[in-house]
Amino acid sequence: MRSILTVAILAAALPAGAAELRFATTSDPNTLDPNAGNSAPVFSLLGNVYEGLVRRGRGMEIEPALATAWEPIDGGAGWRFTLREGVKFHGGEDFTAEDVLFSYERASSEQSDTSSWFAGVDRVEIVDPTTVEFYTETPNPIFVDGIANWMMMDQGWAETNGAERPNIEQGNFATLNANGTGPYRITERQPGLKTELEAFDGWWGEDRGNVTSVVYTPVQNSATAVAALLSGELDLIEPVPLQDVRRVADADGVDTIQGIEARVIMLGFPHDADALIAGGEGNPFADVRVRQAVAKAINVPAILQTVMRGSAEQATQLIGPGLRGFSEAVGPTEYDPEGAKALLAEAGYGDGFAFSFKCTNDRYLNDEAVCTAINTMLAQVGLKPLFETMPVANYWPALRAEDHDMYLLGWSPGTFDAEHPIRFLLATPDEEAKLGSWNFGGYSNARVDELLPQIQAEIDETARQAMIDELVQITSDEMAYVPLYIQPLVWGVKAGMEVVQRPDNFLVLRWIEMPE
């Protein structure tokens, strides 16, 4: 904890009305490269540093950012964007149409973790210094929603520093350094330890609170974070452990902010594996009866009541109610351990089998406790999971290296539309087509692949929903994933703070007002 003298010195160094924010989360972003980490922790932090053509407002509506206007090109051939003039990058460089084209080529490259955003884009053309056109292979009415987290990079800065393309495996200059146009710039980055930001005086916008300096510290131990919040060492923590919500809410000087995140927690399977990494012959999970048995073996209501303290709701599909495209075609899987045993016996696995079961222990709310409960439930129907938890920094590389059998995954659709998880989680993985980039288990269904481009292009909402309903029914019947629950949001904040809790769990620093 800082001494009183240190705090006094810091306060004296800040201009009148300015404030420092000290906050902590359990999961440190694994990169500062906006194209090397397609995850909420990365976009939450970098959304304060980099900017896109569009952004989401306080009500999650799409609003102008580095583009002041956009319109469909005649006949649905694509989208035309009018660029904001006079924008500067943190290094003093001008934002230009060439930067948009470069950022597209970088973000859509095979090295990028965000390439799926641009599936179906045929070409990008610079019309004039303030106009850029995106041409799509078919009409794409949700294209603008789909690029809300796409961030512009300065071409000259990237090329000068050897960061023309992202490098997910080894990293490059953009992994530890940033040069955006956003309201805050990064002044220090120590991965896993600390990230410091300060307000960028040259920002073009006006909607900014009184936070002028930020110290972000990842704290994996939630009890430590709660103690730091209660003592005044931190101003905001995310998440507050559910078992500590009442204690934080009742404490003097702090408040809790609670909501529902647009994130479904699920289990994934190794659909395309020839054999399990745990050993043995073949891949039992290739049999739909085994996947259905896993779903029936898990008592989701009990997990929600005990581990999640009644703060979450059971999921039926890969998005939650209220999001565009939510389907009423399917319901939750009922807990039925005897039915699970019968399905395993019918599939020829009455004596169970061993398999790797990997989970994070610092990414999702109570993730390790949830997986521990699931591990016990699977064992009770005769399965033999080899349970392993790990920090998210090690988890994503393990999944990408196919070092997994069954695994935990959370997904929040960046577009708030059913098309998003279909494209990322259900489409047959295809690097060239930029599809299925987070489909770690290799799920594949020809009809799903056929429906996806039709869903992307359909303007009539009734016809579009009918196709989504069909697809959701297919993937539910095949148990492509086991949807578990919709994750709650619980933040702890210093009393008197004004903060907006977005359903994608992004922390927007410019919307924060610190108390005097």
C-alpha positions in Angstrom: 0.0 0.0 0.0 1.3 3.5 -0.7 2.2 5.7 2.2 0.2 8.9 2.9 3.2 11.0 1.8 3.3 9.3 -1.6 -0.4 9.8 -2.1 -0.1 13.5 -1.2 2.8 14.0 -3.7 0.8 12.3 -6.5 -2.2 14.4 -5.8 -0.1 17.6 -5.9 1.3 16.6 -9.3 -2.1 16.3 -10.9 -3.8 19.3 -12.5 -6.9 20.8 -10.9 -9.9 18.5 -11.4 -7.6 15.6 -12.5 -7.7 12.2 -10.9 -5.7 9.0 -10.8 -7.5 5.6 -11.2 -6.0 2.5 -9.7 -7.7 -0.7 -10.9 -7.2 -4.4 -11.0 -8.5 -7.4 -12.9 -7.6 -11.1 -12.6 -6.6 -11.5 -16.2 -3.7 -9.4 -17.7 -4.0 -8.8 -21.5 -1.5 -11.1 -23.2 -0.6 -8.4 -25.8 -0.8 -4.8 -26.7 -1.2 -5.8 -30.4 -4.8 -5.2 -31.4 -4.6 -8.0 -34.0 -2.8 -10.6 -31.9 -5.3 -11.3 -29.1 -9.0 -11.6 -29.9 -10.2 -11.5 -26.3 -12.1 -9.2 -24.0 -9.1 -8.3 -21.7 -7.1 -7.2 -24.8 -9.9 -5.1 -26.3 -11.0 -3.7 -23.0 -7.6 -2.2 -22.3 -6.7 -1.3 -25.9 -10.1 0.3 -26.6 -8.8 3.2 -24.5 -5.6 3.5 -26.5 -6.5 2.6 -30.1 -9.7 3.5 -31.9 -11.7 2.1 -34.8 -13.8 3.6 -37.5 -16.8 3.1 -35.2 -17.3 2.4 -31.5 -20.1 1.5 -29.1 -21.8 4.2 -27.0 -23.0 4.0 -23.4 -26.1 2.1 -24.6 -24.0 -0.2 -26.8 -25.2 1.5 -30.0 -22.8 2.0 -32.9 -21.5 5.6 -33.1 -18.9 7.5 -35.0 -15.2 7.3 -34.0 -12.5 7.7 -36.7 -15.2 7.7 -39.3 -17.8 10.4 -39.1 -20.3 8.7 -41.4 -20.9 5.5 -43.3 -23.4 4.3 -45.8 -24.0 1.2 -47.9 -22.7 1.2 -51.4 -25.4 1.0 -54.1 -26.8 -2.5 -54.5 -25.3 -3.8 -51.3 -21.8 -4.1 -52.8 -20.2 -2.9 -49.6 -19.8 0.1 -47.2 -18.4 3.6 -47.7 -16.8 5.4 -44.7 -16.1 9.1 -44.4 -13.0 9.6 -42.3 -12.5 12.1 -39.5 -10.0 14.8 -40.3 -7.3 16.3 -38.1 -6.8 13.1 -36.0 -3.3 12.5 -34.6 -1.7 9.3 -33.3 0.0 9.5 -29.9 3.4 9.8 -31.7 2.2 12.9 -33.6 1.5 11.1 -36.9 -1.6 12.1 -39.0 -4.3 9.5 -39.3 -4.9 8.9 -43.0 -6.8 6.7 -45.4 -3.6 4.8 -46.0 -3.6 3.8 -42.3 -7.1 2.4 -42.8 -6.0 0.3 -45.7 -2.9 -0.9 -43.9 -4.9 -1.7 -40.7 -7.3 -3.8 -42.9 -4.5 -5.7 -44.5 -2.9 -6.3 -41.1 -6.1 -7.3 -39.3 -7.3 -9.6 -42.1 -3.9 -11.3 -42.6 -3.4 -15.0 -41.9 -1.1 -14.0 -39.0 -4.0 -12.1 -37.3 -6.3 -13.3 -34.6 -9.0 -11.0 -35.9 -9.0 -12.2 -39.5 -12.5 -13.7 -39.2 -13.9 -10.2 -38.9 -13.2 -9.7 -42.6 -14.5 -13.0 -44.0 -16.4 -12.0 -47.1 -14.5 -8.8 -47.8 -13.4 -8.7 -51.4 -11.3 -5.6 -51.4 -10.8 -2.2 -49.8 -10.3 0.9 -51.9 -9.2 4.5 -51.1 -11.5 6.8 -53.0 -9.9 10.0 -51.7 -8.1 11.2 -48.6 -11.3 11.1 -46.5 -13.2 8.2 -48.1 -12.6 4.5 -48.0 -14.8 1.8 -49.4 -15.1 -1.9 -48.3 -16.5 -4.2 -51.0 -18.0 -7.5 -49.8 -18.7 -10.6 -51.8 -22.4 -10.5 -50.8 -24.5 -7.9 -49.1 -23.4 -7.7 -45.4 -25.9 -5.7 -43.3 -24.1 -6.3 -40.0 -20.6 -5.4 -41.3 -20.4 -2.1 -39.4 -21.5 -3.9 -36.1 -18.7 -6.4 -36.7 -15.9 -4.0 -36.8 -16.6 -2.1 -33.6 -13.4 -3.5 -32.0 -11.2 -3.2 -35.1 -8.5 -0.7 -34.2 -6.5 1.6 -36.5 -2.7 1.5 -36.5 -0.3 3.9 -38.0 1.4 2.4 -41.0 4.6 4.2 -40.7 5.0 3.4 -37.0 4.3 -0.3 -37.6 6.7 -0.6 -40.6 9.5 1.4 -38.8 9.3 -1.0 -35.9 9.0 -4.3 -37.8 5.4 -4.8 -36.8 3.8 -4.9 -40.3 2.0 -8.1 -39.3 1.1 -9.4 -35.8 3.1 -12.3 -34.4 1.0 -14.2 -32.0 3.7 -16.8 -31.1 6.9 -14.8 -30.6 5.5 -11.3 -30.4 7.0 -8.1 -31.9 7.4 -4.4 -31.1 3.6 -4.0 -31.1 3.3 -6.7 -28.4 4.7 -4.4 -25.7 4.3 -0.9 -27.3 1.3 1.0 -28.6 0.6 4.0 -30.8 -3.1 4.7 -31.1 -5.3 7.7 -31.5 -7.4 7.1 -28.4 -8.0 9.2 -25.3 -5.2 7.5 -23.3 -1.7 6.5 -24.2 0.4 3.8 -22.6 3.4 5.1 -20.7 4.7 1.9 -19.1 4.0 -1.8 -19.8 5.3 -4.6 -17.6 3.3 -7.8 -18.6 1.8 -9.5 -15.6 2.8 -6.7 -13.2 1.7 -3.2 -14.2 0.4 -1.1 -17.0 0.3 2.7 -16.7 -1.6 5.1 -18.9 -2.1 8.9 -19.1 -4.6 11.1 -20.8 -3.6 12.0 -24.4 -3.9 15.8 -24.7 -4.1 15.6 -28.5 -7.2 13.5 -28.5 -9.9 14.7 -30.9 -12.9 13.8 -28.7 -14.6 15.6 -25.8 -16.5 12.9 -23.9 -13.9 12.3 -21.2 -14.2 12.3 -17.4 -11.6 13.5 -15.0 -9.2 10.5 -15.0 -5.9 11.7 -16.3 -3.6 8.9 -15.1 -4.2 5.2 -14.7 -2.3 2.4 -13.0 -3.6 -1.1 -13.9 -2.4 -4.1 -11.9 -3.4 -7.7 -12.6 -4.2 -9.5 -9.4 -4.9 -13.2 -9.8 -5.8 -13.7 -6.1 -9.3 -12.3 -5.7 -9.0 -12.1 -1.9 -5.9 -9.9 -2.3 -7.9 -7.6 -4.7 -10.8 -7.3 -2.3 -8.5 -6.4 0.6 -6.8 -3.8 -1.6 -10.2 -2.3 -2.5 -11.4 -2.2 1.1 -8.2 -0.6 2.3 -8.3 2.1 -0.4 -5.2 0.9 -2.2 -7.4 0.2 -5.3 -10.3 2.2 -6.7 -11.9 -0.5 -8.9 -11.6 -4.3 -9.0 -13.1 -6.8 -11.5 -14.5 -9.2 -10.6 -15.6 -9.3 -7.0 -15.7 -12.9 -5.9 -19.4 -13.9 -5.4 -18.7 -15.0 -1.8 -17.4 -11.5 -1.0 -20.2 -9.4 -2.7 -22.1 -8.8 0.5 -19.0 -7.9 2.5 -17.9 -5.4 -0.1 -21.5 -4.0 -0.5 -21.7 -3.5 3.3 -18.3 -1.9 3.7 -17.8 1.8 4.1 -16.2 3.7 1.3 -16.9 1.2 -1.5 -19.8 0.0 -3.6 -20.6 -2.9 -5.9 -21.9 -2.7 -9.5 -23.7 -5.8 -10.7 -25.1 -6.8 -14.0 -25.2 -9.6 -16.6 -22.4 -10.0 -19.1 -23.1 -10.9 -22.7 -20.9 -14.0 -22.2 -21.9 -17.6 -22.3 -19.7 -20.1 -20.5 -19.5 -23.5 -22.2 -17.6 -26.7 -22.6 -15.9 -27.6 -25.9 -15.0 -31.0 -27.3 -12.1 -32.4 -29.5 -14.5 -33.2 -32.5 -11.8 -33.7 -35.1 -9.1 -35.4 -33.0 -8.1 -38.9 -34.1 -7.3 -39.9 -30.5 -7.4 -38.2 -27.1 -4.2 -36.8 -25.6 -5.0 -38.8 -22.5 -4.3 -42.0 -24.4 -6.3 -44.9 -25.6 -7.7 -45.7 -29.0 -9.9 -43.4 -31.0 -11.9 -40.4 -29.9 -15.0 -41.2 -27.9 -16.1 -37.5 -28.1 -16.7 -38.0 -31.9 -19.8 -39.9 -30.9 -22.7 -37.5 -30.3 -24.1 -39.8 -27.5 -20.9 -39.2 -25.5 -21.2 -35.5 -25.9 -24.9 -35.7 -24.9 -23.9 -37.8 -21.9 -21.5 -35.1 -20.7 -24.3 -32.5 -20.9 -26.7 -34.7 -19.0 -24.1 -35.4 -16.3 -23.7 -31.7 -15.4 -26.1 -30.3 -12.8 -26.0 -26.7 -14.0 -28.8 -25.4 -11.6 -26.8 -26.8 -8.7 -23.6 -25.0 -9.9 -25.5 -21.8 -10.3 -27.0 -22.1 -6.8 -23.8 -23.0 -5.0 -20.7 -21.9 -6.9 -22.3 -18.9 -8.6 -24.5 -17.9 -5.5 -27.7 -17.6 -7.6 -26.3 -14.7 -9.7 -26.2 -16.4 -13.1 -28.8 -18.0 -15.4 -28.6 -21.2 -17.3 -27.7 -20.9 -21.0 -29.5 -22.8 -23.8 -27.2 -21.7 -26.7 -24.1 -19.7 -27.5 -25.8 -16.3 -26.9 -28.2 -15.2 -24.2 -31.7 -13.8 -24.3 -32.0 -10.2 -25.6 -29.3 -10.5 -28.2 -30.1 -10.3 -31.9 -30.8 -13.8 -33.2 -31.5 -15.5 -29.9 -33.5 -18.7 -30.7 -36.5 -20.0 -28.9 -36.1 -23.3 -30.7 -34.1 -25.1 -28.0 -34.2 -25.3 -24.2 -31.7 -26.2 -21.5 -30.4 -29.8 -21.2 -31.9 -31.4 -18.1 -29.7 -32.9 -15.5 -30.0 -36.7 -15.9 -27.1 -38.7 -14.5 -28.8 -42.1 -15.2 -29.5 -41.0 -18.7 -25.9 -40.0 -19.1 -24.8 -43.5 -17.9 -27.2 -45.1 -20.4 -25.9 -43.1 -23.3 -22.3 -43.9 -22.4 -23.2 -47.6 -22.2 -25.0 -47.4 -25.5 -21.9 -45.8 -27.1 -19.7 -48.6 -25.8 -18.2 -46.6 -22.9 -20.0 -48.1 -20.0 -16.8 -48.3 -18.0 -15.9 -44.7 -18.9 -12.7 -43.5 -20.4 -9.8 -41.1 -19.5 -9.5 -37.7 -21.1 -7.9 -34.3 -20.5 -10.1 -31.7 -19.1 -8.6 -28.2 -19.1 -9.8 -25.0 -17.5 -8.7 -21.5 -16.7 -8.2 -20.4 -13.1 -8.0 -16.7 -13.7 -10.2 -15.8 -16.7 -13.8 -16.2 -15.8 -15.7 -15.6 -12.6 -15.2 -18.6 -10.3 -13.9 -20.6 -13.3 -11.8 -23.0 -11.3 -14.6 -23.7 -8.8 -17.0 -24.3 -11.6 -14.7 -26.8 -13.3 -14.0 -28.5 -10.0 -17.7 -29.1 -9.6 -18.0 -30.4 -13.2 -15.1 -32.7 -12.8 -16.8 -34.3 -9.8 -20.1 -34.7 -11.7 -18.4 -36.3 -14.7 -16.7 -38.8 -12.4 -20.0 -39.7 -10.8 -21.3 -41.1 -14.2 -18.2 -43.1 -14.7 -16.0 -40.8 -16.8 -12.4 -40.3 -15.9 -11.4 -36.7 -16.5 -7.7 -35.7 -16.0 -8.5 -32.3 -14.5 -6.0 -29.4 -15.0 -6.3 -25.7 -14.4 -3.9 -23.0 -15.6 -3.6 -19.2 -16.0 -5.1 -17.9 -19.2 -1.7 -16.8 -20.4 -0.8 -20.5 -20.7 -4.4 -21.6 -21.6 -4.8 -20.1 -25.1 -1.5 -21.4 -26.4 -2.4 -24.9 -25.1 -5.8 -24.8 -26.9 -4.2 -23.4 -30.1 -1.6 -26.2 -30.0 -4.5 -28.8 -29.7 -3.1 -29.8 -26.3 -6.6 -30.5 -24.9 -9.5 -32.9 -25.0 -12.5 -31.2 -23.3 -12.1 -27.6 -22.3 -13.8 -24.5 -20.8 -14.6 -21.5 -23.0 -16.4 -18.2 -22.5 -17.7 -16.2 -25.5 -19.1 -12.7 -25.6 -20.3 -11.8 -29.1 -18.6 -8.5 -30.2 -21.5 -7.7 -32.5 -24.2 -8.7 -30.0 -25.6 -10.9 -32.7 -25.9 -14.7 -33.1 -23.8 -14.6 -36.3 -20.7 -13.8 -34.2 -20.3 -17.2 -32.4 -21.4 -19.1 -35.5 -18.6 -17.5 -37.4 -15.9 -18.0 -34.7 -17.0 -21.1 -32.9 -19.2 -23.2 -35.2 -17.9 -22.7 -38.8 -15.5 -25.3 -40.0 -12.0 -23.9 -39.4 -10.7 -22.4 -42.6 -7.7 -19.9 -42.4 -8.1 -18.8 -46.1 -11.8 -18.0 -45.6 -11.1 -16.5 -42.2 -13.6 -18.8 -40.4 -13.7 -20.8 -37.2 -10.6 -19.2 -35.7 -11.7 -20.1 -32.1 -13.2 -23.4 -33.0 -10.5 -25.2 -31.2 -12.2 -28.6 -31.3 -12.7 -28.5 -35.1 -16.5 -28.9 -35.0 -17.8 -29.1 -38.6 -21.3 -29.4 -40.2 -21.9 -28.8 -43.9 -25.4 -27.4 -43.3 -24.0 -24.9 -40.7 -21.4 -23.8 -43.2 -24.1 -23.4 -45.8 -26.3 -21.3 -43.6 -23.7 -18.9 -42.3 -23.2 -16.8 -45.4 -27.0 -16.7 -45.9 -27.4 -15.5 -42.3 -24.7 -12.9 -42.9 -26.4 -11.5 -46.1 -30.1 -11.8 -45.2 -31.8 -8.5 -44.6 -35.3 -9.8 -43.8 -35.3 -10.4 -40.1 -38.0 -13.2 -40.2 -36.2 -15.1 -42.8 -32.9 -14.6 -41.1 -34.2 -15.8 -37.7 -35.6 -18.9 -39.3 -32.2 -19.8 -40.6 -30.6 -19.1 -37.2 -33.3 -21.3 -35.5 -32.4 -24.2 -37.9 -28.7 -23.8 -37.2 -29.2 -23.6 -33.4 -31.3 -26.8 -33.5 -28.6 -28.6 -35.5 -25.8 -27.6 -33.2 -27.9 -28.3 -30.1 -28.8 -31.8 -31.4 -25.2 -32.5 -32.2 -24.1 -31.0 -28.9 -21.3 -29.0 -30.6 -20.7 -27.4 -27.2 -22.3 -27.7 -23.8 -23.8 -24.3 -23.0 -23.6 -23.8 -19.2 -24.6 -20.3 -18.0 -24.5 -16.6 -18.8 -21.8 -15.0 -16.7 -22.7 -12.3 -14.2 -20.8 -9.0 -13.8 -19.7 -7.9 -10.4 -17.3 -4.9 -10.0 -16.1 -3.3 -6.8 -15.6 0.5 -6.9 -14.6 3.3 -4.6 -17.7 5.1 -3.3 -18.7 8.1 -5.4 -17.2 6.9 -8.6 -19.2 7.2 -11.8 -18.5 4.2 -14.0 -20.4 2.6 -16.9 -20.5 -1.2 -16.7 -20.9 -2.5 -20.3 -22.3 -5.9 -21.0 -19.2 -6.9 -22.8 -17.2 -6.2 -19.6 -15.1 -3.5 -21.2 -13.8 -0.7 -18.9 -14.1 2.6 -20.8 -11.8 5.0 -18.9 -13.1 8.1 -20.5 -16.5 7.5 -19.0 -15.2 7.5 -15.4 -15.6 10.3 -13.0 -13.6 10.0 -9.8 -14.9 11.7 -6.6 -13.2 14.9 -5.5 
